[in-house]
Amino acid sequence: MTASNRQADGPPEGAGRPEANGQQTEGTPRRQFVKFSFFKMDPAWRRLPTEDREQGKQEVCQVVESFGNRMLIGSYSLVGIRGDSDFLLWQVSAGLEEFNELGTALFSTAMGSYLDTPYSYLAMTRRSIYKTPDLTEPSESRLSVSPGTAKYLFVYPFVKTRPWYELSKDTRQEMMNEHIGVGRKYPSVKLNTTYSYGIDDQEFVVSFETDNPADFLDLVMELRDSKASAYTLRDTPTFTCLAMPLPKVLDSLGAQGGATLAEALGSASTTDGWTSVANIDDLPDGTSTVVHVGGEQVALFNVGGTLYAIGNRCSHANGPLADGKVEGRTVTCPYHNSKFDLATGEPLQEPAQQAVPTYQVKVEIGSILIARQPVESVS
């Protein structure tokens, strides 16, 4: 996984991944609310009968899935890595209400009575006040963020010292230029910066996505030598998280008899494995929109009456494909002009080299339905 690093007030920020809202032909993405909820399981839950634990896990999965068409949700396990948290739900939404409703629904399940939230961080996206030399992504890309496909996620709150804000903007810009130069030496690390001023205790929440933990460690070590690092007041606690589907996350909380929840769900019938995402009248010919399917962003296109559904994030730098230029059966990413086949997701033009997922689409009684799993995962 590679991506260019970009400027932020805190650590160097990665290229953003915009989300369109509603019918999209052009325009600026809306700012988003971002929530990192870390959960800890009461050990008493592991002493429950197997059937009770399995039922509780099923309920939690059903709750999270029911919110998948309203917000983005990424699931991560911390079992065996950190002692005070067992799993993370990374949530991205257009409003605060969704966080409240999801939390209420989770704690109302049978498993919810055994869950605690030792850490919870709230933030928002916004444009940075600093300039980034040779920036290739539009500034609007910083308004959106979403869980990606990297194997590892590192998260921590971040606070600057008061003297930092007393420096002139030019002085801070010079320090951040150095900061960004270091970040660009580690293209395998994708950085996201979100802002918490006035809405939570910290000033920023930063998250780093990568398939190479060693690169992240080396990046942080090198950043310690930068001038801006002297103005860091607090950047702990730091969480190392493993990305995995929610059923596997819940299976990691304790042993169970028989098949795991992930295996049980994987063997379930897929006859009802469709999600209603929009009305056909809301997607006229020549338009596109972003919908949520199973907590993932999916770009939906109407091209001459034919509907196509592909993963919204470009495989090169996570550009918003729903905002791209459509020509025939292809779409061109607005960031770096990677081109993809709408039917197969295959890259047709560099710099992208990996395909994006595609989804089955059908229309029933005026409603557009998308298969919950990408075509490559449909048995």
N, C-alpha and C positions, 0 to 999 in steps of 0.2 A: 504494500500500500504506500503510495507516495503522494505528497501534496506540498505546495509551497507554503512557507510560513509568512505571516503578515503581522503588521504592527498592532499593538493594543496598549492600553495604559499600564497593564501589568506585564506578565510574560508575553513573548511573541505570539501573536494570534494566528491560527490556521485559516485557510480559505474557508469561508462560510458556505453553507448549503441552504439556499433559499427555499422557502415553501410558499407556493402560491395559494391564495385563498379564494375559492369560488372560481367562476369562469375567468380564464386568463388568456389574454392575447398580448398585452403589454402592461407595464406598470411596475411599481415598487412593492416588494414583499412587506408585509406587516411585521412589526416587532412582535417578539414572542416572549412568553413567560417560560422559564426553565426551572425544573424542580428535581433535586437529587434527594431521594428518600432512602435512608439506610435502615434496614430492619434487623432486629435481633430476636431469635426464637427462644422462648422459655424452655429449658431442658425438660420440664414436665411433659411437654408435647410428645417427646420421643418415647415416653412410657405409656402412651395411649395405645389401645388396640390398633392393629394394622388397618382394619377397615375404617376406623374413625379418622386416622391420619390421611388415608387415601381420599376419603370423602372431603376432608378439609382442603386438601391440595386441589382437588377437582373444582371446588367452589372458588378458590382464589384464581385459578386459571380462567374460569368462566367470567369472573368479574373483570379481570384485566382485558380479556378478549372483547367484552361488551363495550369497553371504552376505546377499542382500537380504531373505530371510525370517527372518533372525536379528537384524538390527540395521538402524538407519537410516544411510544413507550419502549424503552430498552431494558432488558433484564440481565443482571450480572450476579455472579456468585463470589462471595468472599470467604467461604468456608475453608478452613485450613490455612488461610492467609492472614486474616486479622481476627483478633479475639473478641472485639466488642461489636462487630457487625457480621451478619450472615449473608445478606443479599441486598442488592440495590435495584430500585426502579428509577430509571432516568426518564423523566417526563417532560414533554414539550407541548405547550398549548397556547391558544390565542387568548385565553382568559384564566383568571384565578379560580373560577368556580369549578372547573373540571378537576383541579387538584383536590378541592374540598370534597367533591362528590365521590371521586375515586377512593380517597382515604376513608370516607364514611362507609363505603361499600366493602372495602377490604376488612375493616375492623368489625364489620357486622357478620362476617363469615365465622364458621366454627374455628378455623385456624386463627382468626383475628384476635380472639381472646388470649392467645398465647404470644402475640407479637408486640414488640416494643420498638420505638423509633429513637435510637440513641443519637442519631445525627440527621438533620434535615436542613437543606440549604435551598433558598429561593433566590432567583435572579431573573434578569431580563436581557434581551439582546439590544444593542444599539451601535451606532457608528462610533469609531474611535475618533478622538479629537486630534490625533497625530497623523502625519503623512507617512506613507511607506514608499520608499524609492522603488521604481520599476514595478509598481503594483499592476498586475494583469487582470485581477478580478475587480468587478465594479464594487463601489463602496456599499451598495445595497446588500451585497452578499453577507455583510456582517449582521444584518437584521434577522437572520434565520440560522438555526442550528438543528441538527437531528442526530440521533444515535446512528453510527456508521456500521461498517462490517468488520472492523479490526477485532482481533482476538482479545486484546487487552485494553483496559481503560484505567487511567489514573486521574483522580479527582482530589482537589483540595481548595479550601477557602483561602482568600488572599487579602492582606491589608497593607497599605503603604503607610509610611511614617508621615507625620504632619510636616516636617521639613521638606518633603518631596513637593508638596503643593506650594511651598514658598519659593521654589526655584522658578526661574523664568521659563516660559514655554519653549524658547529656543534651546535652553540648556537641557530640558527634559527630552526634547526632540533628538538632540545629539546623543543622549544616553540610550534612547530607544532605538536609534539607528544601529548602535553597537549590539543591542539586545537582539534585534532582528537579524543581523549578520550571523550571529551565533545560531539562531534558530534555523536559518537556511542551510546550515551545514548538516542538518539531520532531516532530510526530506521524508523519511519513513515515519516521522512523528507528526500526527495531525493535531493541532492545538485549537481549542475553542475557548474564547473568553466571554463570560457573561457578567453583568453588572448588578450589584445589590444595594447600591447607595439608597439608604432610607427605607428599604423594604425588608432588610434582614441585617444581621449583626456584622457581616463582613462587607468589604467593598466590591470584591470580585469572587466569582467561582470559576476556576479554570479546570478544564478537562483535556486530557491528552489521549488520543487513540493511536495505537500502533500494534504491529505484529512482532515488534522487536523490543522487548523490555530493556535490553542492554543499551540500545540507542537512546531511550528515554533517560536512563541513569546517566549516561555520558553527557547528554544535553543539559541536565540539571546541574551536574558538576561544573560544566564549563560556564554556565550562567552565573554561578556563584562568584566568578572572577570579574563579572561585568560591573561597571560603576553603578548602574541602577540597583543592583542587588543590595547595596549598602542602605537603601531606603525601604527595604522590606521590613515591616514590623512583625508580621505573622503570616506563615504559609503552611500551617498544620491545623488539624490532622490531615494526613495524606492517605488515600485509599487506593489499593491495588485491586482491580476487579477483573474477573474472567467473564467474557461475554458468552452467553448460552441461552437457548430457549427457556422460557419460564418453567415448563414441566421438569427440565433437567435441573434448573436452579432449585426447585422445591424438592426434587429427589435427593439433592446433595445435603439437605438438612438432616437426614437420618435414614438408616436402613429400613427396608420394608420387605415383607414377604411377597413372593410371587413377582409378577411383572412390575416394572417401575411405571410411574405415571406417564413418563415420556413414551414408553413402549405401548402402554395401553391406548394413549391418544393416537399414536402412530398407526395402530392397527384398527382404529375405529372406522366406521363407514364414512366415505367422503361424499355420499349422495347429497348431503346438505351443506357441503363445504363451500358455500357461496355467500358473499356479502353484498347487500344492496348499497350502492354508493351514491347514486344520483338518479334524477329523472331524465329520460331521453330528451325531453323538451328543453332542458336546461343546458344541453350541449349541442348547439346547432352545428352544422357543417362548417369546418374551418376553424373551430375553436378547440381549446384544451383546458384541462383543469387538473388540480392535484387532489387526490382522495386518499383516505387512510384505509388500509386493509391489513388486519392483523398487526396493527401498530407500525406499519411501514408506509412510507410515501410511495404512491403509485401515480404516474402521469397518465391521464386518460385523454385520448385524441379522437376526434371525429373527422375523418378524411374522406370526403365524398360519400358519406353515409356509412362507411366502414369504421368500426370502433377498434382502437388499439390501446392496450394497457401495458406499460413498461415501467420498470423502476425509475423513479424520478431523478436519482442522483447519478450523474455521469461517472463512469468508472475511472476516469482520469483524475479529476479534482472535485468531484461531487457537485458539479454545476447543475442548475435546475433545468432538466430537459423539457419540462412543461412550458418553459419560457423560450424554448428554442425555435428556430425557423424550420417549418415543415415544407418539404418539397417531395411530392409524390408519396412514396412509402418510407421516407427518411426524415430524421430530425437532426438538426445541428445544434450542439451545445453552445449557449451564448458566451461561455467563458473562453474556451480555447479552440472552438470550431471542430471538435470531434463530432463525427457523424455516425448515426446508428440506424439500423434497419428496424422499423417499428414493429414488424411482424416477428422477427427472430431475436432482436436485441443485439445482434452482432455488430461490432465496430466496422465501419466502412471507410473511415478516414482518421488518421492520427491527429493528436497524440494518444488517444485512447487505444488500448490494446486488448482490453477485456470486455466481454459482453455484459450487458445489463439484463436483469431478469425480465421475463415477459409473463403476462397473466392471461388466462382465458377470460373472455368477455361474452356475455349474452344479455338479451333484453327480454323481459317478461312483463307483460301488462304495463308497458311504458316505463319500467324500472330497469336501470342498468345494474347488472350483477357481475362481480368479479370473483374468480376463484381465490380462495384464501391462501393457496400456496402457488408459488411460481410454477410455470410449465415444467421446468426441469425437475421439480420435486413432486409433480403429480404422478401417481402410480397408474 
